[in-house]
Amino acid sequence: MKKKTFFTVAVTVIMLFSLATNHAFAWSYSNYNYGSYVPKSGTGTATTYYDSRNFLQTRIDFKFDSYNVSSIISYNKGNGTGGSCPGYNAYVTLDQTAIPDGSSLKISAWEVLTNLPNPKVDIEDNNLWGADDESEVVALGTVVADKAYYMTTKWLDNRGGKSTDSGRIQAQFAMSKKGILDYNNCTQSSTVQHTFTYGDNQGKVASIQPQITKSLKAVASTTVPVSNTTSTTNSQSDSQVITEYKAIEPTEDGITKYKSKQKEITKKLKSNKKINDIAVTVTFAEPLSFDEVKTITEKYNVNIEELEARSIDSNGDRITHAIKGLNKSLSQDGSNFIGYTSLQGYVSSENIFGLESEEKIFLVDASGDNNVTELEKDNFAVPLTWYLEDLNPEKHLKKKNL
């Protein structure tokens, strides 16, 4: 009954605060010419609403069929045939990217929600707009056929009515080598699956039938040039981090061994010269309240890039929330919201030991920091949340008193 109550409340909130809702033109393909991993059909819904600030929400709904799943599993095992994927473990990816009509981006990705299994979520400013133009989900778990999946992005809406404040948001599937960071797709659908357009003023949004001839990356690359050097460096760092994660044996013994290995890394970082900004992924020992997260991170001066949370939907599926910065999930008040599970951010070498020693912290993982990888760019390790929930659902999927 609890789960049903949440959805009643959620719908009521949308009705009270929604400014405009538009149901998408569904994409529908007769074959797999646009990618064996691309759902042959799907829909999108765009909503604008107010929750202390103005937000624009875009949601993509889809199902993989048995052919999609067979192909995706083949890619997962390194047997994919598309692009530069052969020989690499690759994972199905869905991104939503905002492209402004003018010279500045007036919306910014704020929170991502998805029921895809064991997702790696990135919210990033890929094209140096000064706002986060891309939200991306990579499913590191195994997808199944005929299951209703979705990805929702909530965008902070700062449009002010100028003629250049408008733009579009494009959703597109890809396969990614070992947990993509920017421009690390090894193959991508030859077409955009869905396009949302938004006007100059807050409250205006629509969906349009995607044009088969347009490629998302082709459109994005003509807007702002992308450095090939940066892309390669990011790719190396991210690949290394995901390789580490996928090598973990998802058992209590395997987790313990990985944790011990990471403690040795932080020990070395603490003994080196002073470092002000160690890139860490912090997995919590149990779901925390927002106030608990805030207290711990302020105590150790953690600069949060992304905060993750968990909820459970009416089907019993785990929903991953990824929120930019130290901000509450916009869904926190829902009755199915469990609590906050991990964060990505930066901490100094002076504070990392104290953070690691906190009772409510399971692991401080610095394996993606460039002092460890010896690469140019920092990266963030994948949190151990999904594995911990699988091993002890009673502890890690128990609702936190918020």
C-alpha positions in Angstrom: 0.0 0.0 0.0 2.9 2.3 0.8 4.2 2.2 -2.8 0.8 2.9 -4.3 0.4 5.9 -2.0 3.6 7.5 -3.4 2.4 7.4 -6.9 -0.9 9.1 -5.9 1.1 11.8 -4.2 3.5 12.2 -7.0 0.7 12.6 -9.6 -1.0 15.1 -7.3 2.2 17.3 -7.1 2.6 17.3 -10.8 -1.0 18.4 -11.3 -0.6 21.2 -8.8 2.7 22.6 -10.0 2.8 21.5 -13.7 2.8 24.3 -16.2 2.7 22.3 -19.4 2.8 18.6 -20.3 3.4 17.2 -23.8 3.3 13.6 -24.8 6.0 12.7 -27.3 5.6 11.4 -30.7 6.8 7.8 -30.2 9.6 6.6 -32.3 8.9 3.4 -34.1 11.3 1.4 -36.4 10.4 -1.6 -38.5 14.0 -3.1 -38.2 17.3 -2.7 -36.3 19.1 -0.6 -38.9 19.7 2.1 -36.3 21.4 -0.2 -33.9 20.8 -3.8 -32.7 20.8 -2.4 -29.1 18.2 0.4 -29.9 14.6 -0.3 -28.8 12.4 -0.4 -31.9 9.9 1.8 -30.2 9.7 4.3 -27.3 8.1 7.5 -26.1 9.1 10.7 -24.4 7.2 13.0 -22.1 8.1 16.6 -21.3 6.8 18.5 -18.3 7.6 21.9 -16.7 6.9 22.5 -13.1 7.8 24.6 -10.1 9.4 23.2 -6.9 11.0 26.3 -5.1 12.6 26.8 -8.6 11.5 26.3 -12.2 12.3 22.9 -13.7 11.8 21.2 -17.0 11.5 17.4 -17.0 12.1 15.1 -19.9 11.4 11.4 -19.7 12.2 8.5 -22.1 10.2 5.3 -21.8 11.2 2.1 -23.7 11.5 -1.7 -23.7 14.2 -3.9 -25.1 13.0 -6.9 -27.1 14.7 -10.3 -27.1 16.9 -9.4 -30.1 18.1 -6.2 -28.3 18.9 -8.1 -25.2 20.8 -10.8 -27.0 22.8 -8.1 -28.8 23.5 -6.1 -25.6 24.7 -9.2 -23.7 27.0 -10.0 -26.6 28.5 -6.5 -26.3 28.7 -6.9 -22.5 30.9 -10.0 -23.1 33.2 -8.2 -25.6 31.6 -9.8 -28.6 29.9 -6.7 -30.0 30.3 -6.0 -33.7 29.6 -2.2 -34.0 32.1 0.6 -34.3 35.2 0.2 -32.2 33.5 -2.1 -29.7 34.8 -5.5 -30.8 37.1 -7.0 -28.1 35.8 -4.6 -25.4 33.2 -5.0 -22.8 30.5 -2.5 -23.7 27.3 -1.4 -22.0 24.1 0.0 -23.3 23.9 3.8 -22.8 21.2 6.4 -23.1 22.0 10.1 -23.0 19.9 13.2 -23.1 21.8 16.2 -24.4 20.7 19.9 -24.4 21.6 22.0 -27.4 20.8 25.7 -27.3 19.6 27.7 -30.3 21.8 30.7 -29.1 25.3 31.1 -27.7 24.4 30.1 -24.1 22.5 27.3 -22.4 19.6 28.4 -20.2 18.8 24.9 -18.8 21.1 22.7 -16.7 20.7 19.0 -15.8 19.9 18.8 -12.1 18.7 15.2 -11.3 18.5 11.9 -13.2 16.2 9.0 -12.3 16.3 5.6 -13.9 15.3 2.0 -13.2 18.1 0.6 -15.5 20.1 -2.0 -13.6 23.3 -0.9 -11.7 23.5 2.4 -13.6 26.6 4.6 -13.9 25.1 8.2 -14.1 27.0 11.2 -15.3 25.8 14.8 -15.3 28.3 17.0 -17.1 29.0 20.2 -18.9 30.5 18.6 -22.0 30.6 21.6 -24.3 31.8 24.3 -21.8 28.4 26.1 -21.7 28.8 26.9 -18.0 25.7 24.7 -17.5 25.4 20.9 -17.5 24.2 20.0 -21.0 24.4 16.2 -20.8 22.8 13.6 -18.6 23.9 10.0 -19.3 23.1 6.6 -18.0 25.2 3.5 -18.6 23.6 0.2 -17.5 26.4 -1.9 -15.9 23.8 -4.6 -14.9 22.0 -7.1 -17.2 18.9 -5.8 -19.0 15.9 -8.0 -19.6 13.4 -8.2 -22.5 9.9 -6.6 -22.4 10.6 -4.8 -19.1 9.5 -1.1 -19.0 12.6 1.0 -18.5 12.9 4.7 -18.3 15.3 7.6 -17.8 14.1 11.0 -16.5 16.2 14.1 -16.5 15.1 17.2 -14.4 16.6 20.4 -15.8 17.0 23.6 -13.8 15.1 26.1 -16.0 16.7 29.6 -16.2 15.0 30.8 -19.4 14.3 34.5 -19.3 12.3 35.1 -22.5 15.1 36.2 -24.8 14.9 35.0 -28.4 18.1 32.9 -27.9 16.9 31.1 -24.7 15.3 28.3 -26.7 16.8 25.0 -27.7 16.3 21.2 -27.9 17.1 18.1 -25.9 18.0 15.0 -27.9 17.9 11.4 -26.6 20.0 8.8 -28.2 21.2 5.2 -27.5 24.7 4.0 -27.8 27.1 1.3 -26.5 30.0 2.4 -24.4 33.3 0.9 -23.7 33.5 0.1 -20.0 31.5 3.0 -18.6 31.6 6.0 -20.8 32.9 9.4 -19.9 32.5 12.1 -22.5 32.7 11.0 -26.2 33.7 7.5 -25.3 30.9 5.7 -27.2 32.3 2.7 -29.2 29.2 2.7 -31.3 26.1 5.0 -31.4 22.7 4.9 -33.0 22.8 6.5 -36.5 19.8 8.6 -35.5 18.4 10.5 -32.6 15.6 8.5 -31.0 13.7 11.5 -29.7 13.9 15.3 -29.6 12.3 17.7 -27.2 12.2 21.4 -28.1 11.8 24.2 -25.6 10.9 27.8 -26.2 12.3 31.1 -25.0 10.1 31.3 -21.9 9.7 29.0 -18.9 6.7 26.7 -19.2 7.1 26.1 -22.9 8.2 22.7 -24.1 7.2 20.3 -26.8 8.2 17.0 -28.4 8.8 16.5 -32.1 9.3 13.6 -34.4 13.0 13.0 -34.6 14.6 13.4 -38.0 16.2 10.1 -39.1 19.1 11.8 -40.9 20.3 13.8 -37.9 23.0 12.4 -35.6 23.3 13.8 -32.1 27.0 14.0 -32.0 27.2 15.5 -35.4 24.9 18.3 -34.3 26.8 18.8 -31.0 30.2 18.8 -32.6 29.2 21.6 -35.0 28.1 23.7 -32.1 31.3 23.6 -30.0 34.5 21.9 -31.1 35.6 19.0 -28.9 39.2 18.3 -28.1 40.3 14.8 -29.2 43.1 14.9 -26.6 40.7 15.4 -23.7 38.4 12.7 -25.0 41.2 10.2 -25.2 42.5 11.0 -21.7 39.0 10.8 -20.2 38.5 7.5 -22.0 41.6 5.9 -20.5 40.9 7.1 -17.0 37.2 6.0 -17.0 38.0 2.6 -18.6 40.6 1.9 -15.9 38.1 2.7 -13.1 35.3 0.6 -14.6 37.7 -2.3 -15.3 38.5 -2.2 -11.5 34.8 -2.2 -10.7 33.8 -5.0 -13.0 36.7 -7.1 -11.6 35.2 -7.0 -8.1 33.7 -10.4 -7.1 30.2 -9.4 -5.8 30.5 -11.4 -2.7 31.2 -10.4 0.9 34.8 -11.7 0.5 35.2 -9.9 -2.8 33.9 -6.6 -1.4 36.2 -7.0 1.6 39.3 -7.5 -0.6 38.4 -4.5 -2.8 37.8 -2.4 0.3 41.2 -3.3 1.7 42.9 -2.5 -1.6 41.3 0.9 -1.6 42.3 1.6 2.0 46.0 1.1 0.9 45.5 3.7 -1.8 44.1 6.3 0.6 46.9 5.5 3.0 49.5 6.3 0.4 47.7 9.5 -0.6 47.7 10.6 3.1 51.4 10.0 3.4 52.3 12.0 0.2 52.5 15.8 -0.1 49.4 17.8 0.8 46.7 17.3 -1.9 43.7 19.6 -1.7 41.4 17.9 -4.2 41.5 14.1 -4.2 38.7 12.7 -6.3 36.7 10.2 -4.2 33.6 8.1 -4.5 32.1 7.6 -1.0 29.8 4.7 -0.5 27.6 5.0 2.6 27.4 2.1 5.1 23.6 2.5 5.0 21.1 4.9 3.4 21.5 8.3 5.0 19.2 11.3 5.4 20.1 14.5 3.7 21.0 16.1 7.0 23.4 13.3 7.8 25.1 13.7 4.4 25.4 17.4 4.9 26.8 17.1 8.4 29.5 14.6 7.4 30.5 16.5 4.2 30.7 19.8 6.0 32.8 18.3 8.8 35.4 17.2 6.3 35.0 19.9 3.7 33.9 17.6 0.9 33.2 19.4 -2.3 30.3 17.3 -3.8 30.0 16.9 -7.5 27.2 14.3 -7.5 25.0 12.8 -4.9 23.1 9.5 -5.4 20.0 8.2 -3.7 17.7 5.2 -3.8 14.0 4.7 -4.0 11.8 1.6 -4.8 8.9 1.8 -7.3 5.5 0.1 -7.2 7.0 -2.9 -9.0 9.7 -3.3 -6.4 12.4 -2.1 -8.8 15.3 0.0 -7.5 15.3 3.5 -8.8 18.6 5.4 -8.9 18.6 9.1 -8.3 21.7 11.1 -9.3 21.6 14.8 -8.1 24.1 17.5 -9.1 26.0 18.9 -6.1 24.8 18.9 -2.5 21.1 19.2 -3.2 18.1 17.3 -2.0 16.4 14.9 -4.4 13.2 16.5 -5.8 11.6 13.1 -5.0 12.7 13.0 -1.4 9.3 13.4 0.0 7.9 10.4 -1.8 6.9 7.4 0.5 9.1 5.1 -1.5 12.3 7.1 -1.1 14.9 5.1 0.8 17.7 7.6 1.4 21.1 8.8 0.1 23.6 6.1 -0.8 26.8 7.6 -2.1 28.5 10.7 -3.4 31.3 11.8 -5.8 33.4 14.7 -4.8 36.8 16.1 -3.7 38.4 16.0 -0.3 41.9 17.0 0.9 44.6 14.6 2.0 44.3 16.1 5.5 40.6 15.2 5.7 40.4 11.9 3.9 41.4 9.8 6.9 38.7 11.3 9.1 36.1 10.8 6.4 37.2 7.2 6.0 36.9 6.6 9.7 33.3 7.8 10.0 31.0 5.0 11.2 28.4 5.8 8.5 31.0 5.6 5.7 31.5 2.1 4.1 34.3 3.1 1.7 36.2 6.1 0.5 37.4 5.1 -3.0 40.1 7.3 -4.6 41.1 4.9 -7.4 40.0 7.3 -10.0 42.1 10.3 -8.8 44.8 11.3 -11.2 47.4 11.0 -8.4 46.6 7.2 -8.5 45.9 6.7 -12.3 48.8 9.1 -13.3 46.5 10.4 -16.1 45.7 14.0 -16.8 42.1 14.0 -15.6 40.4 12.9 -12.4 37.6 10.4 -12.6 35.2 8.9 -10.0 35.0 5.2 -9.1 31.7 3.4 -9.3 30.0 3.2 -5.9 29.5 -0.2 -4.3 25.8 0.5 -3.5 24.3 -2.0 -5.9 26.5 -4.9 -4.7 25.8 -4.0 -1.1 22.1 -4.0 -1.7 22.3 -7.4 -3.4 24.2 -8.9 -0.5 22.1 -7.4 2.3 18.8 -5.9 1.1 17.4 -5.7 4.7 20.1 -3.2 5.6 20.6 -1.3 2.5 17.1 -1.1 1.1 15.4 -0.2 4.4 13.7 3.2 4.3 15.6 6.0 6.2 13.6 8.2 8.5 14.1 11.5 6.7 
